[in-house]
């Protein structure tokens, strides 16, 4: 089951269910912009009726860093790191998760 969720997570983070409706200011996203992502999120990894899962998002390193715990309620939860690259976009660089490389 975990192998199925990994590609879906990266696809959901990259595509999402909607667009970026709030463009970044002239200096790009700020540390204050990332605060809205922090917390526990429950939902699906696409816009269908896939069973829900839990993801924890915390502040990461640097002013725009994020730490994302995927499948947070599973004993083998994975953590990826990324950066806020636009007001509503977290970009995850190439990392290994669940034994597979990927980005989002």
Phi, psi and omega in degrees: 000321182298322181297331177287320183292325185303307178296325180294324179297310182295322178294318181294319180292327181280321186260311182070179180260357181206182182263176177276103185270354183233093184293155178292155176289182183297338179259010181085187181292156181243169177301327178293327179297325184286340183301329182293343180274338187292131177143189179260129183240132176239130180177195178251163182268008172206185186267030180245200181260032176299142180306144183291160178218167181245138178229135176254133176240128180231165176294140178252200181282154180075177182291333185238009182286146178230147174240122187240119177262116181267145180055049190300334182266004176268151180295337181249047180300148178248149178240130174240158177241152179201183180229146173287115183253350174206170185306322182240026184228123170255122179260128180252115179287170180309125179212162175261126179222130183060026179084003182236139176284150178185167178212171181202000000 
